[in-house]
Amino acid sequence: MKYAEDIPQVTFISGIRSILVFWRAGHVFYSAGQIPIKPSKDQCVIHMQHGNADIKRMGNISHIGNGDEFFFTYMIVPSDFYVKIDADAYCCNESNIAVAGDPMCDELLTAPRNLYDFSKYDKILLWVPTFRQSEEMGYNDSNMETLVPMFKDEEYYELNERLTEYNIHLIVKLHPVQKAPKGTKRHFSHLSVYSHQEFSDTKYDIYTLMAQSDGLIGDYSSASMQYLLLDRPMAFVVPDIEEYGKTRGFVFEHPEDYMGGHIVKTKDEFYQFIDDFANDKDIYREKRHWVCNQIYKYHDANSCKRIVELSGMTLD
């Protein structure tokens, strides 16, 4: 509710009132945290997901198992590849899965490319690790204990020195549900490790920062897939991939086949990526293109338009 005064044409509601408004609404759009009411025949309820190009399993096919989450008319996916996967994951018919793109990619593809002043660095590298443990969500996907995968707190100094050699600024943006303990130095000349709150306080926007970065480090999150559309170097830091597969599970039989960049499981491999990135050695370009074409049917910024039209509304 803290945003309630920011946008005059938007009304913010919460609690029991949200259910009353839902019952009266002809068109409903949500990305997570659905109201668990089956749509009526007079409603069109669209589940857009918060990044819908998944590597890790979601819904009923995950090892977590959230039960029945089929409370929509359509769920949006980025390509035909995901139709059967999400129908199984959310216990619905394939006709309830609509290929329309990813609405969050619209923002990524249209974000300004020079909003932040990074002129003193040669390159900007963004790292967006997903959470491994979450007290808020009540489960663990991996026993990896370091806040930044593979790097202990005391090793940030070494990492910063290596980045300084290439004049690369590495920005690590932790997942919103990943807790960041206080008292550890996490900001250096060429390395910044932001908790979600710190990131917000700095007034960074994640998609604007992604659009302005020269490369991305990811792992199992949809952000790693979304970045494919920018066609820039990537790395996937996945030292816990076997454990993660047993705990959460993957939508692909061979997940590494769909990682369009360096696959990093050791520090030596991490620093090899940094070296290749600094020296413009884009050795996974062709694989990145192949993966992008499998995952995304549309490479434009019109997903929101397609979703609104699917709902039955017209755009003037």
C-alpha positions as CSV (number, residue, x, y, z in Angstrom):
1,M,0.0,0.0,0.0
2,K,3.0,2.3,0.2
3,Y,2.6,2.9,-3.5
4,A,-1.0,3.9,-3.3
5,E,-0.5,7.6,-3.8
6,D,2.0,7.3,-6.7
7,I,-0.3,6.5,-9.6
8,P,-3.5,8.5,-9.7
9,Q,-5.3,6.3,-12.3
10,V,-4.6,3.1,-10.3
11,T,-6.5,2.0,-7.2
12,F,-4.7,-0.2,-4.7
13,I,-6.7,-2.6,-2.6
14,S,-5.9,-5.4,-0.2
15,G,-7.5,-7.9,2.1
16,I,-11.1,-9.0,1.8
17,R,-11.9,-6.2,-0.6
18,S,-9.7,-7.8,-3.3
19,I,-12.0,-10.8,-3.3
20,L,-15.1,-8.6,-3.8
21,V,-13.4,-6.8,-6.6
22,F,-12.3,-10.1,-8.2
23,W,-15.9,-11.3,-8.3
24,R,-17.0,-8.2,-10.2
25,A,-14.0,-8.1,-12.6
26,G,-14.4,-9.2,-16.2
27,H,-10.6,-9.1,-16.8
28,V,-8.0,-10.2,-14.2
29,F,-4.3,-10.3,-14.7
30,Y,-1.8,-11.6,-12.2
31,S,1.8,-12.8,-12.0
32,A,2.0,-14.6,-8.6
33,G,-0.1,-15.0,-5.5
34,Q,-3.4,-15.7,-7.2
35,I,-6.7,-15.4,-5.5
36,P,-7.7,-19.2,-5.3
37,I,-11.1,-18.9,-6.9
38,K,-11.9,-20.6,-10.2
39,P,-12.9,-18.1,-12.9
40,S,-16.5,-17.8,-13.9
41,K,-17.7,-18.2,-17.5
42,D,-18.0,-14.4,-17.7
43,Q,-14.4,-13.7,-16.7
44,C,-11.0,-13.9,-18.4
45,V,-8.3,-14.5,-15.8
46,I,-4.7,-14.5,-17.2
47,H,-1.7,-15.8,-15.2
48,M,1.3,-14.1,-16.7
49,Q,3.9,-15.6,-14.3
50,H,6.9,-13.5,-13.1
51,G,9.2,-14.5,-15.9
52,N,7.8,-17.4,-17.7
53,A,10.8,-19.0,-19.4
54,D,11.7,-21.5,-16.7
55,I,14.7,-23.7,-16.3
56,K,13.7,-25.0,-12.9
57,R,10.4,-26.9,-12.4
58,M,7.4,-25.0,-11.2
59,G,3.9,-25.9,-10.0
60,N,2.8,-29.5,-9.7
61,I,5.8,-31.0,-11.5
62,S,8.4,-29.5,-9.1
63,H,9.6,-31.6,-6.2
64,I,8.1,-28.9,-3.9
65,G,4.5,-29.4,-5.0
66,N,2.2,-26.5,-4.2
67,G,-1.0,-28.4,-5.0
68,D,-3.8,-27.1,-7.2
69,E,-2.8,-23.7,-8.8
70,F,-5.2,-23.8,-11.7
71,F,-7.1,-20.6,-11.1
72,F,-6.9,-19.0,-14.5
73,T,-8.4,-19.0,-18.0
74,Y,-5.0,-18.7,-19.6
75,M,-1.4,-19.0,-18.6
76,I,1.1,-17.2,-20.8
77,V,4.2,-18.9,-22.1
78,P,7.0,-17.7,-24.4
79,S,6.9,-20.5,-27.0
80,D,5.2,-23.8,-28.0
81,F,8.0,-25.6,-26.2
82,Y,6.4,-24.7,-22.8
83,V,2.7,-25.6,-23.6
84,K,2.8,-29.2,-22.4
85,I,5.2,-28.4,-19.6
86,D,3.0,-25.8,-18.1
87,A,-0.2,-27.8,-18.7
88,D,1.3,-30.6,-16.6
89,A,2.7,-28.2,-14.0
90,Y,-0.6,-26.4,-13.4
91,C,-3.0,-29.4,-14.0
92,C,-4.9,-27.8,-16.8
93,N,-5.6,-28.5,-20.5
94,E,-3.1,-27.4,-23.2
95,S,-5.9,-25.1,-24.4
96,N,-5.4,-23.1,-21.2
97,I,-1.8,-22.3,-22.1
98,A,-1.3,-19.4,-24.5
99,V,1.9,-18.6,-26.4
100,A,2.1,-14.8,-26.2
101,G,5.6,-14.0,-25.0
102,D,6.8,-12.6,-21.7
103,P,5.4,-9.2,-20.6
104,M,8.5,-8.5,-18.6
105,C,10.6,-8.8,-21.7
106,D,8.7,-5.8,-23.2
107,E,10.3,-3.7,-20.5
108,L,13.7,-5.3,-21.0
109,L,13.6,-4.6,-24.8
110,T,12.4,-1.0,-24.5
111,A,14.5,0.1,-21.5
112,P,17.0,3.0,-21.9
113,R,20.5,1.8,-22.5
114,N,22.4,4.7,-21.0
115,L,20.4,5.8,-17.9
116,Y,23.1,5.1,-15.3
117,D,26.6,6.7,-15.4
118,F,29.2,3.9,-15.6
119,S,31.6,5.9,-17.7
120,K,34.6,5.2,-15.5
121,Y,34.4,1.4,-16.2
122,D,35.2,-0.4,-19.5
123,K,32.4,-2.9,-19.0
124,I,29.4,-3.6,-16.8
125,L,28.6,-7.1,-15.7
126,L,25.4,-8.0,-13.9
127,W,25.0,-11.1,-11.7
128,V,21.5,-12.2,-10.7
129,P,21.7,-15.4,-8.6
130,T,18.4,-17.0,-7.6
131,F,17.8,-17.9,-4.0
132,R,18.9,-21.3,-2.6
133,Q,17.3,-21.0,0.8
134,S,14.3,-18.9,1.8
135,E,12.8,-18.6,5.2
136,E,10.0,-16.5,3.8
137,M,8.9,-19.3,1.4
138,G,9.8,-22.1,3.7
139,Y,12.1,-24.4,1.7
140,N,15.6,-25.0,0.5
141,D,16.6,-25.7,-3.1
142,S,20.3,-26.3,-2.3
143,N,22.6,-26.4,0.6
144,M,25.0,-23.8,-0.8
145,E,25.7,-21.5,2.1
146,T,27.6,-18.6,0.5
147,L,25.6,-15.5,-0.2
148,V,27.3,-15.1,-3.6
149,P,27.7,-18.6,-5.2
150,M,31.3,-19.9,-4.8
151,F,32.6,-16.9,-3.0
152,K,32.9,-16.6,0.7
153,D,32.6,-13.1,2.2
154,E,36.4,-12.8,2.8
155,E,37.0,-13.6,-0.9
156,Y,35.2,-10.5,-2.2
157,Y,38.5,-8.7,-2.0
158,E,40.2,-11.1,-4.3
159,L,37.3,-10.9,-6.7
160,N,37.4,-7.2,-6.7
161,E,41.1,-7.2,-7.5
162,R,40.5,-9.4,-10.5
163,L,37.7,-7.2,-11.8
164,T,39.9,-4.1,-11.3
165,E,42.6,-5.6,-13.6
166,Y,40.0,-5.5,-16.4
167,N,38.2,-2.4,-15.2
168,I,34.9,-4.3,-15.1
169,H,32.2,-3.3,-12.6
170,L,30.4,-6.4,-11.4
171,I,27.0,-5.7,-9.8
172,V,25.4,-8.6,-7.9
173,K,21.7,-8.2,-7.3
174,L,20.5,-10.8,-4.8
175,H,17.0,-12.3,-5.0
176,P,14.2,-10.6,-3.1
177,V,13.7,-13.6,-0.7
178,Q,17.5,-14.1,-0.2
179,K,18.4,-12.7,3.2
180,A,21.7,-10.7,3.3
181,P,23.3,-10.6,6.7
182,K,24.5,-7.3,8.0
183,G,28.0,-6.5,9.0
184,T,29.8,-7.8,5.9
185,K,31.6,-5.5,3.5
186,R,29.9,-6.0,0.2
187,H,30.7,-2.9,-1.8
188,F,34.1,-2.3,-3.3
189,S,35.6,-0.2,-6.2
190,H,34.6,-2.8,-8.9
191,L,32.3,-5.1,-7.0
192,S,28.9,-4.3,-5.5
193,V,26.7,-6.9,-3.8
194,Y,23.2,-5.5,-3.3
195,S,20.5,-7.0,-1.1
196,H,17.0,-6.4,-2.6
197,Q,16.4,-3.5,-0.2
198,E,19.7,-1.9,-1.0
199,F,19.1,-2.2,-4.7
200,S,15.7,-0.5,-4.3
201,D,17.2,2.2,-2.2
202,T,19.8,2.9,-4.9
203,K,16.9,3.5,-7.3
204,Y,18.2,0.9,-9.7
205,D,15.6,-0.8,-12.0
206,I,16.5,-4.4,-12.7
207,Y,15.4,-4.4,-16.4
208,T,17.0,-1.0,-17.1
209,L,20.3,-2.3,-15.6
210,M,20.0,-5.5,-17.6
211,A,19.5,-3.5,-20.8
212,Q,22.6,-1.4,-20.0
213,S,24.9,-4.2,-19.0
214,D,27.4,-5.7,-21.3
215,G,26.9,-9.3,-20.0
216,L,25.0,-11.3,-17.5
217,I,25.8,-14.0,-14.9
218,G,22.8,-16.1,-14.0
219,D,21.8,-19.7,-13.1
220,Y,18.4,-21.2,-12.9
221,S,16.1,-18.1,-12.9
222,S,14.0,-16.8,-15.8
223,A,16.2,-13.7,-15.9
224,S,18.9,-15.8,-17.5
225,M,16.5,-16.8,-20.2
226,Q,15.1,-13.2,-20.7
227,Y,18.6,-11.9,-21.3
228,L,19.0,-14.1,-24.4
229,L,16.9,-11.6,-26.2
230,L,19.6,-9.0,-25.8
231,D,22.2,-11.3,-27.5
232,R,25.1,-10.6,-25.2
233,P,27.7,-12.8,-23.4
234,M,26.4,-14.9,-20.5
235,A,27.6,-17.3,-17.9
236,F,25.6,-19.7,-15.7
237,V,27.1,-20.3,-12.3
238,V,25.8,-23.7,-11.3
239,P,28.2,-25.5,-9.0
240,D,25.1,-27.1,-7.2
241,I,23.3,-28.3,-10.4
242,E,23.1,-31.9,-9.4
243,E,21.7,-31.2,-5.9
244,Y,19.4,-28.5,-7.3
245,G,18.0,-31.0,-9.8
246,K,17.3,-33.5,-7.1
247,T,15.7,-30.9,-4.8
248,R,13.7,-28.6,-7.2
249,G,14.1,-30.3,-10.6
250,F,14.4,-29.0,-14.1
251,V,12.0,-28.7,-17.0
252,F,14.7,-30.0,-19.4
253,E,16.1,-33.5,-19.3
254,H,19.6,-32.0,-19.9
255,P,19.4,-28.4,-18.5
256,E,23.0,-27.5,-19.6
257,D,21.9,-27.9,-23.2
258,Y,19.7,-24.8,-22.7
259,M,22.3,-22.6,-21.0
260,G,23.5,-20.3,-23.7
261,G,26.9,-19.3,-22.3
262,H,29.8,-20.4,-20.1
263,I,28.7,-23.1,-17.6
264,V,30.6,-22.4,-14.4
265,K,31.1,-24.9,-11.6
266,T,34.5,-23.8,-10.3
267,K,36.4,-20.6,-9.6
268,D,38.8,-21.3,-12.4
269,E,35.9,-21.5,-14.8
270,F,34.5,-18.3,-13.4
271,Y,37.7,-16.4,-14.0
272,Q,38.0,-17.9,-17.5
273,F,34.6,-16.4,-18.2
274,I,35.7,-13.0,-16.9
275,D,38.8,-13.2,-19.1
276,D,36.8,-14.1,-22.2
277,F,34.3,-11.4,-21.4
278,A,37.0,-8.8,-20.9
279,N,38.6,-9.8,-24.2
280,D,35.4,-9.9,-26.3
281,K,35.7,-13.7,-26.8
282,D,32.0,-14.5,-27.4
283,I,32.5,-18.2,-27.9
284,Y,28.9,-19.3,-27.2
285,R,27.2,-16.9,-29.6
286,E,25.8,-19.6,-31.9
287,K,24.5,-21.8,-28.9
288,R,22.9,-18.6,-27.4
289,H,21.0,-18.0,-30.7
290,W,19.8,-21.6,-30.9
291,V,18.6,-21.6,-27.3
292,C,16.8,-18.2,-27.7
293,N,15.0,-19.5,-30.8
294,Q,13.8,-22.5,-28.8
295,I,12.6,-20.5,-25.8
296,Y,11.1,-17.4,-27.5
297,K,8.7,-17.5,-30.4
298,Y,8.6,-13.7,-30.4
299,H,11.7,-11.4,-30.2
300,D,9.7,-8.2,-30.1
301,A,8.3,-6.0,-27.3
302,N,4.6,-6.7,-28.0
303,S,3.8,-9.3,-25.4
304,C,1.6,-7.0,-23.4
305,K,-0.4,-6.1,-26.5
306,R,-1.0,-9.8,-27.3
307,I,-2.0,-10.6,-23.7
308,V,-4.6,-7.7,-23.6
309,E,-6.0,-8.8,-26.9
310,L,-6.2,-12.4,-25.7
311,S,-8.2,-11.2,-22.8
312,G,-10.8,-9.8,-25.2
313,M,-10.1,-6.1,-24.8
314,T,-9.2,-3.7,-27.6
315,L,-6.5,-1.1,-27.6
316,D,-7.5,2.3,-29.0
